């Protein structure tokens, strides 16, 4: 197990290249199950979540070959296995997206209830509802979602839930409906870029999908799909993380190989707080030479501020001038990073699904513990801005979603090192 040792207080500056989107890559990998021939997916990030998804696909009879530069070849080898076991799925929430393509291609599936980060309750009832609308018999037995659909047919389904539409639920229905008889209409569909990317990939495979990126998606089913070649979109959460790193360290950071339109809500919030933000076709520059103003923030489904950037944004707000209110409307319990930020001198209190952040002049380095993927990123930003040394343990969480994050921060003048956690304990240093 590794830990990060960070000497904070340095102004970050320079350019950093954004990699492929983890959340998009996981879905595209699952979609390749539908192809009757080999698919090639480019710009796949080398992350522990991607490796785990690869193991799940291999368990399901797919042949995988990782190449240079994020090139991944996926080819069907054995169409018989239709069970995604607990021993693998429990480690990766995103693996539930194999449910739709397995049902579509093999008409029977058993997928363990998913695991992943502990960020609050994330039921899959909308996934079940959507697949039942396609004439599938779906039930939960002994911790597994079991689905049968000998006669998979299109239908209409409303995918809205108490906290908005579901990305993975929308993806599962899209993938199954692509090879169902007739037409499927998804109302209140997720609009995220990852859904748009999935639709492009499926259409290259021979699907007939319209409306991805809007609340209404229409799918006209086809008999079968073939393999295709596709490049993963840039990771918008990684882009936002490095944008906020520039702001919190009063630096000057340019993120490249990104799509500014995917991070427009974050750009708007940074400008509201007083940062200088400029952008081009595939880059965003954030420059800041003073303490920013406080600002209220509410996480929402795309195109709103993403919940996956809430912890990073809270780190910035903790050293902003004034009082901010952060409202979490996607995962109301996603505040495990508050206690660790307060250990570093922040002044944050949780009140239900909101957090009140009173900005302090400066954070101080401290030993802290990463609790989940995005909380880890928030702690890294706080440590980079803090005075003195911070030690962040359990950084395996951050390896799930950021490829060589410490190397990218070093390029920006950050003093961050990955070292073995030889104690294996949670004792303070």
SEFI-719426 format. One record per residue (C-alpha): residue in three letters; residue number from 0; x, y, z. Coordinates in steps of 0.2 Angstrom, whole numbers, plus 5000, padded with zeros to 4 digits. Layout:
<nodes>
- rest; nr; east; north; up
- ala; NUM; X; Y; Z
...
</nodes>
This chain:
<nodes>
- rest; nr; east; north; up
- unk; 0; 5000; 5000; 5000
- unk; 1; 5006; 5017; 4996
- unk; 2; 5004; 5035; 5003
- unk; 3; 5007; 5052; 4996
- unk; 4; 5019; 5064; 5005
- unk; 5; 5016; 5082; 5000
- unk; 6; 5025; 5098; 5004
- unk; 7; 5012; 5111; 5001
- unk; 8; 5013; 5130; 4998
- unk; 9; 5020; 5130; 4981
- unk; 10; 5011; 5139; 4966
- unk; 11; 5007; 5127; 4953
- unk; 12; 5010; 5132; 4935
- unk; 13; 5012; 5125; 4918
- unk; 14; 5002; 5113; 4906
- unk; 15; 4995; 5096; 4910
- unk; 16; 4988; 5084; 4897
- unk; 17; 4971; 5076; 4902
- unk; 18; 4968; 5058; 4899
- unk; 19; 4954; 5047; 4893
- unk; 20; 4938; 5047; 4904
- unk; 21; 4937; 5033; 4916
- unk; 22; 4918; 5033; 4917
- unk; 23; 4917; 5033; 4898
- unk; 24; 4930; 5019; 4896
- unk; 25; 4921; 5007; 4908
- unk; 26; 4905; 5009; 4899
- unk; 27; 4913; 5007; 4882
- unk; 28; 4922; 4991; 4887
- unk; 29; 4905; 4984; 4893
- unk; 30; 4897; 4989; 4876
- unk; 31; 4910; 4979; 4867
- unk; 32; 4901; 4963; 4873
- unk; 33; 4888; 4967; 4860
- unk; 34; 4899; 4966; 4846
- unk; 35; 4901; 4950; 4836
- unk; 36; 4918; 4955; 4831
- unk; 37; 4933; 4964; 4838
- unk; 38; 4932; 4982; 4844
- unk; 39; 4947; 4994; 4847
- unk; 40; 4945; 5007; 4860
- unk; 41; 4959; 5020; 4860
- unk; 42; 4964; 5032; 4874
- unk; 43; 4959; 5020; 4888
- unk; 44; 4967; 5026; 4904
- unk; 45; 4978; 5014; 4914
- unk; 46; 4968; 5014; 4930
- unk; 47; 4964; 5001; 4943
- unk; 48; 4946; 5002; 4939
- unk; 49; 4949; 4999; 4921
- unk; 50; 4960; 4984; 4925
- unk; 51; 4946; 4977; 4936
- unk; 52; 4933; 4980; 4922
- unk; 53; 4945; 4970; 4911
- unk; 54; 4945; 4955; 4923
- unk; 55; 4926; 4955; 4923
- unk; 56; 4925; 4955; 4904
- unk; 57; 4938; 4941; 4904
- unk; 58; 4927; 4931; 4916
- unk; 59; 4913; 4934; 4904
- unk; 60; 4922; 4926; 4889
- unk; 61; 4930; 4941; 4881
- unk; 62; 4948; 4942; 4875
- unk; 63; 4957; 4958; 4880
- unk; 64; 4974; 4965; 4873
- unk; 65; 4981; 4981; 4880
- unk; 66; 4993; 4990; 4869
- unk; 67; 5003; 5006; 4869
- unk; 68; 4995; 5023; 4871
- unk; 69; 4979; 5017; 4879
- unk; 70; 4974; 5005; 4865
- unk; 71; 4963; 4991; 4870
- unk; 72; 4957; 4977; 4859
- unk; 73; 4941; 4968; 4865
- unk; 74; 4935; 4952; 4856
- unk; 75; 4922; 4939; 4859
- unk; 76; 4930; 4922; 4863
- unk; 77; 4916; 4912; 4873
- unk; 78; 4898; 4918; 4873
- unk; 79; 4893; 4906; 4886
- unk; 80; 4898; 4914; 4902
- unk; 81; 4884; 4926; 4908
- unk; 82; 4889; 4928; 4927
- unk; 83; 4898; 4943; 4934
- unk; 84; 4904; 4936; 4951
- unk; 85; 4903; 4945; 4967
- unk; 86; 4922; 4943; 4970
- unk; 87; 4925; 4955; 4956
- unk; 88; 4909; 4966; 4955
- unk; 89; 4910; 4970; 4973
- unk; 90; 4926; 4980; 4970
- unk; 91; 4919; 4991; 4956
- unk; 92; 4902; 5000; 4955
- unk; 93; 4904; 5004; 4937
- unk; 94; 4904; 4985; 4933
- unk; 95; 4885; 4985; 4934
- unk; 96; 4885; 4992; 4916
- unk; 97; 4888; 4974; 4910
- unk; 98; 4870; 4970; 4914
- unk; 99; 4863; 4978; 4898
- unk; 100; 4875; 4971; 4885
- unk; 101; 4875; 4954; 4892
- unk; 102; 4856; 4954; 4892
- unk; 103; 4856; 4960; 4874
- unk; 104; 4869; 4948; 4867
- unk; 105; 4865; 4932; 4878
- unk; 106; 4847; 4935; 4884
- unk; 107; 4852; 4929; 4901
- unk; 108; 4863; 4937; 4914
- unk; 109; 4868; 4935; 4933
- unk; 110; 4877; 4951; 4939
- unk; 111; 4882; 4953; 4958
- unk; 112; 4875; 4968; 4966
- unk; 113; 4889; 4981; 4964
- unk; 114; 4902; 4988; 4976
- unk; 115; 4914; 5003; 4974
- unk; 116; 4916; 5019; 4984
- unk; 117; 4907; 5022; 5000
- unk; 118; 4898; 5038; 4995
- unk; 119; 4880; 5034; 5000
- unk; 120; 4866; 5024; 4995
- unk; 121; 4866; 5020; 4976
- unk; 122; 4851; 5008; 4972
- unk; 123; 4849; 5000; 4955
- unk; 124; 4830; 5000; 4955
- unk; 125; 4830; 5011; 4939
- unk; 126; 4841; 4999; 4930
- unk; 127; 4829; 4985; 4934
- unk; 128; 4814; 4996; 4929
- unk; 129; 4822; 5000; 4913
- unk; 130; 4826; 4982; 4908
- unk; 131; 4809; 4977; 4913
- unk; 132; 4802; 4989; 4901
- unk; 133; 4811; 4979; 4887
- unk; 134; 4801; 4963; 4892
- unk; 135; 4815; 4956; 4903
- unk; 136; 4811; 4946; 4918
- unk; 137; 4823; 4954; 4931
- unk; 138; 4824; 4949; 4950
- unk; 139; 4836; 4949; 4964
- unk; 140; 4842; 4933; 4971
- unk; 141; 4855; 4929; 4984
- unk; 142; 4864; 4946; 4981
- unk; 143; 4863; 4944; 4962
- unk; 144; 4853; 4953; 4949
- unk; 145; 4846; 4939; 4938
- unk; 146; 4838; 4944; 4921
- unk; 147; 4831; 4933; 4907
- unk; 148; 4824; 4940; 4891
- unk; 149; 4821; 4927; 4877
- unk; 150; 4810; 4940; 4868
- unk; 151; 4818; 4957; 4871
- unk; 152; 4807; 4970; 4864
- unk; 153; 4808; 4989; 4864
- unk; 154; 4797; 5000; 4875
- unk; 155; 4795; 5017; 4884
- unk; 156; 4803; 5020; 4900
- unk; 157; 4805; 5035; 4912
- unk; 158; 4822; 5035; 4920
- unk; 159; 4821; 5049; 4932
- unk; 160; 4824; 5046; 4951
- unk; 161; 4824; 5056; 4967
- unk; 162; 4841; 5063; 4963
- unk; 163; 4839; 5065; 4944
- unk; 164; 4842; 5053; 4930
- unk; 165; 4854; 5038; 4931
- unk; 166; 4870; 5037; 4920
- unk; 167; 4873; 5019; 4921
- unk; 168; 4855; 5015; 4921
- unk; 169; 4853; 5025; 4905
- unk; 170; 4868; 5016; 4898
- unk; 171; 4861; 4998; 4902
- unk; 172; 4844; 5002; 4894
- unk; 173; 4853; 5009; 4878
- unk; 174; 4864; 4994; 4876
- unk; 175; 4850; 4981; 4878
- unk; 176; 4838; 4991; 4868
- unk; 177; 4851; 4992; 4853
- unk; 178; 4847; 4974; 4849
- unk; 179; 4829; 4973; 4855
- unk; 180; 4815; 4971; 4843
- unk; 181; 4806; 4987; 4839
- unk; 182; 4808; 5005; 4846
- unk; 183; 4813; 5010; 4863
- unk; 184; 4811; 5028; 4870
- unk; 185; 4820; 5033; 4886
- unk; 186; 4812; 5048; 4894
- unk; 187; 4822; 5058; 4907
- unk; 188; 4838; 5050; 4900
- unk; 189; 4855; 5055; 4907
- unk; 190; 4863; 5069; 4897
- unk; 191; 4881; 5066; 4902
- unk; 192; 4895; 5066; 4889
- unk; 193; 4898; 5048; 4893
- unk; 194; 4881; 5044; 4887
- unk; 195; 4884; 5054; 4871
- unk; 196; 4901; 5044; 4869
- unk; 197; 4892; 5028; 4871
- unk; 198; 4879; 5032; 4858
- unk; 199; 4893; 5036; 4846
- unk; 200; 4902; 5020; 4849
- unk; 201; 4886; 5009; 4848
- unk; 202; 4881; 5018; 4831
- unk; 203; 4898; 5014; 4824
- unk; 204; 4894; 4996; 4829
- unk; 205; 4878; 4997; 4819
- unk; 206; 4865; 5003; 4832
- unk; 207; 4852; 5016; 4827
- unk; 208; 4852; 5028; 4842
- unk; 209; 4846; 5046; 4841
- unk; 210; 4844; 5060; 4854
- unk; 211; 4859; 5056; 4865
- unk; 212; 4864; 5071; 4875
- unk; 213; 4846; 5076; 4877
- unk; 214; 4833; 5070; 4890
- unk; 215; 4824; 5059; 4876
- unk; 216; 4834; 5045; 4868
- unk; 217; 4826; 5035; 4854
- unk; 218; 4833; 5018; 4849
- unk; 219; 4827; 5007; 4835
- unk; 220; 4834; 4990; 4838
- unk; 221; 4844; 4980; 4825
- unk; 222; 4847; 4961; 4824
- unk; 223; 4865; 4962; 4829
- unk; 224; 4880; 4973; 4831
- unk; 225; 4898; 4971; 4825
- unk; 226; 4914; 4978; 4832
- unk; 227; 4920; 4995; 4830
- unk; 228; 4935; 5007; 4833
- unk; 229; 4932; 5022; 4844
- unk; 230; 4942; 5035; 4855
- unk; 231; 4937; 5038; 4873
- unk; 232; 4932; 5056; 4877
- unk; 233; 4943; 5067; 4888
- unk; 234; 4940; 5065; 4907
- unk; 235; 4931; 5080; 4912
- unk; 236; 4933; 5077; 4931
- unk; 237; 4952; 5076; 4929
- unk; 238; 4951; 5092; 4919
- unk; 239; 4941; 5101; 4933
- unk; 240; 4953; 5094; 4947
- unk; 241; 4968; 5102; 4938
- unk; 242; 4959; 5118; 4935
- unk; 243; 4954; 5119; 4954
- unk; 244; 4973; 5115; 4958
- unk; 245; 4978; 5130; 4949
- unk; 246; 4965; 5141; 4958
- unk; 247; 4969; 5134; 4976
- unk; 248; 4987; 5136; 4974
- unk; 249; 4985; 5154; 4967
- unk; 250; 4994; 5147; 4951
- unk; 251; 4993; 5147; 4932
- unk; 252; 4988; 5130; 4925
- unk; 253; 4983; 5125; 4908
- unk; 254; 4974; 5109; 4905
- unk; 255; 4976; 5102; 4887
- unk; 256; 4968; 5089; 4877
- unk; 257; 4951; 5092; 4885
- unk; 258; 4934; 5098; 4880
- unk; 259; 4929; 5115; 4888
- unk; 260; 4911; 5113; 4884
- unk; 261; 4911; 5098; 4896
- unk; 262; 4917; 5108; 4910
- unk; 263; 4907; 5124; 4907
- unk; 264; 4899; 5124; 4925
- unk; 265; 4915; 5123; 4933
- unk; 266; 4922; 5137; 4922
- unk; 267; 4907; 5148; 4927
- unk; 268; 4910; 5145; 4946
- unk; 269; 4928; 5149; 4945
- unk; 270; 4924; 5165; 4936
- unk; 271; 4911; 5169; 4949
- unk; 272; 4924; 5167; 4962
- unk; 273; 4936; 5179; 4954
- unk; 274; 4948; 5167; 4944
- unk; 275; 4954; 5172; 4927
- unk; 276; 4948; 5158; 4915
- unk; 277; 4952; 5158; 4897
- unk; 278; 4949; 5143; 4884
- unk; 279; 4952; 5137; 4867
- unk; 280; 4946; 5123; 4856
- unk; 281; 4954; 5110; 4867
- unk; 282; 4961; 5119; 4882
- unk; 283; 4957; 5129; 4898
- unk; 284; 4968; 5140; 4907
- unk; 285; 4965; 5145; 4925
- unk; 286; 4976; 5159; 4933
- unk; 287; 4974; 5166; 4950
- unk; 288; 4986; 5177; 4960
- unk; 289; 4975; 5181; 4975
- unk; 290; 4963; 5173; 4987
- unk; 291; 4946; 5170; 4979
- unk; 292; 4929; 5174; 4984
- unk; 293; 4917; 5162; 4993
- unk; 294; 4903; 5155; 4982
- unk; 295; 4888; 5144; 4985
- unk; 296; 4888; 5128; 4975
- unk; 297; 4875; 5114; 4971
- unk; 298; 4879; 5098; 4963
- unk; 299; 4867; 5093; 4949
- unk; 300; 4867; 5080; 4934
- unk; 301; 4876; 5086; 4919
- unk; 302; 4877; 5100; 4913
- unk; 303; 4877; 5106; 4931
- unk; 304; 4892; 5105; 4943
- unk; 305; 4897; 5087; 4944
- unk; 306; 4896; 5078; 4961
- unk; 307; 4912; 5070; 4956
- unk; 308; 4921; 5087; 4958
- unk; 309; 4912; 5092; 4974
- unk; 310; 4926; 5087; 4986
- unk; 311; 4939; 5096; 4975
- unk; 312; 4928; 5112; 4975
- unk; 313; 4926; 5111; 4994
- unk; 314; 4945; 5111; 4996
- unk; 315; 4945; 5127; 4986
- unk; 316; 4931; 5135; 4996
- unk; 317; 4939; 5131; 5012
- unk; 318; 4952; 5144; 5008
- unk; 319; 4941; 5156; 5000
- unk; 320; 4936; 5173; 5007
- unk; 321; 4919; 5172; 5015
- unk; 322; 4906; 5158; 5019
- unk; 323; 4900; 5146; 5006
- unk; 324; 4886; 5133; 5006
- unk; 325; 4888; 5117; 4997
- unk; 326; 4872; 5107; 4993
- unk; 327; 4874; 5089; 4987
- unk; 328; 4859; 5084; 4976
- unk; 329; 4866; 5069; 4968
- unk; 330; 4873; 5059; 4983
- unk; 331; 4867; 5068; 4999
- unk; 332; 4879; 5058; 5010
- unk; 333; 4895; 5062; 5000
- unk; 334; 4904; 5072; 5013
- unk; 335; 4916; 5060; 5021
- unk; 336; 4931; 5072; 5016
- unk; 337; 4924; 5085; 5028
- unk; 338; 4932; 5078; 5044
- unk; 339; 4949; 5076; 5035
- unk; 340; 4949; 5094; 5028
- unk; 341; 4945; 5100; 5045
- unk; 342; 4960; 5091; 5052
- unk; 343; 4970; 5102; 5040
- unk; 344; 4962; 5118; 5048
- unk; 345; 4947; 5120; 5037
- unk; 346; 4931; 5126; 5045
- unk; 347; 4917; 5115; 5038
- unk; 348; 4901; 5109; 5046
- unk; 349; 4888; 5097; 5039
- unk; 350; 4870; 5100; 5040
- unk; 351; 4860; 5086; 5031
- unk; 352; 4863; 5087; 5012
- unk; 353; 4873; 5103; 5014
- unk; 354; 4889; 5109; 5021
- unk; 355; 4893; 5126; 5027
- unk; 356; 4911; 5131; 5023
- unk; 357; 4919; 5146; 5032
- unk; 358; 4935; 5151; 5022
- unk; 359; 4951; 5151; 5032
- unk; 360; 4967; 5161; 5027
- unk; 361; 4977; 5145; 5025
- unk; 362; 4977; 5126; 5028
- unk; 363; 4991; 5117; 5037
- unk; 364; 4998; 5101; 5033
- unk; 365; 4992; 5085; 5042
- unk; 366; 4991; 5066; 5041
- unk; 367; 4974; 5062; 5033
- unk; 368; 4965; 5047; 5026
- unk; 369; 4957; 5045; 5009
- unk; 370; 4940; 5038; 5010
- unk; 371; 4935; 5037; 4992
- unk; 372; 4941; 5042; 4975
- unk; 373; 4935; 5060; 4973
- unk; 374; 4938; 5063; 4992
- unk; 375; 4956; 5058; 4989
- unk; 376; 4958; 5071; 4975
- unk; 377; 4951; 5085; 4986
- unk; 378; 4964; 5080; 5000
- unk; 379; 4978; 5081; 4987
- unk; 380; 4972; 5099; 4982
- unk; 381; 4971; 5104; 5000
- unk; 382; 4988; 5097; 5004
- unk; 383; 4996; 5106; 4989
- unk; 384; 4990; 5122; 4995
- unk; 385; 4993; 5119; 5014
- unk; 386; 5008; 5126; 5024
- unk; 387; 5020; 5111; 5028
- unk; 388; 5019; 5093; 5025
- unk; 389; 5004; 5082; 5023
- unk; 390; 5003; 5063; 5022
- unk; 391; 4989; 5055; 5013
- unk; 392; 4986; 5037; 5016
- unk; 393; 4975; 5024; 5006
- unk; 394; 4979; 5032; 4989
- unk; 395; 4974; 5016; 4981
- unk; 396; 4957; 5026; 4980
- unk; 397; 4964; 5039; 4969
- unk; 398; 4972; 5026; 4957
- unk; 399; 4955; 5021; 4953
- unk; 400; 4952; 5037; 4943
- unk; 401; 4968; 5047; 4940
- unk; 402; 4983; 5040; 4930
- unk; 403; 4999; 5044; 4938
- unk; 404; 4992; 5060; 4946
- unk; 405; 5008; 5063; 4956
- unk; 406; 5018; 5064; 4940
- unk; 407; 5007; 5076; 4933
- unk; 408; 5007; 5087; 4948
- unk; 409; 5026; 5087; 4948
- unk; 410; 5026; 5094; 4930
- unk; 411; 5016; 5108; 4937
- unk; 412; 5029; 5111; 4951
- unk; 413; 5020; 5102; 4965
- unk; 414; 5031; 5093; 4978
- unk; 415; 5022; 5077; 4979
- unk; 416; 5030; 5059; 4981
- unk; 417; 5022; 5042; 4981
- unk; 418; 5031; 5031; 4994
- unk; 419; 5027; 5014; 5002
- unk; 420; 5017; 5015; 5017
- unk; 421; 5028; 5003; 5027
- unk; 422; 5019; 5004; 5043
- unk; 423; 5003; 4998; 5035
- unk; 424; 4994; 5007; 5050
- unk; 425; 4984; 5023; 5052
- unk; 426; 4995; 5030; 5065
- unk; 427; 4999; 5048; 5064
- unk; 428; 5017; 5053; 5059
</nodes>
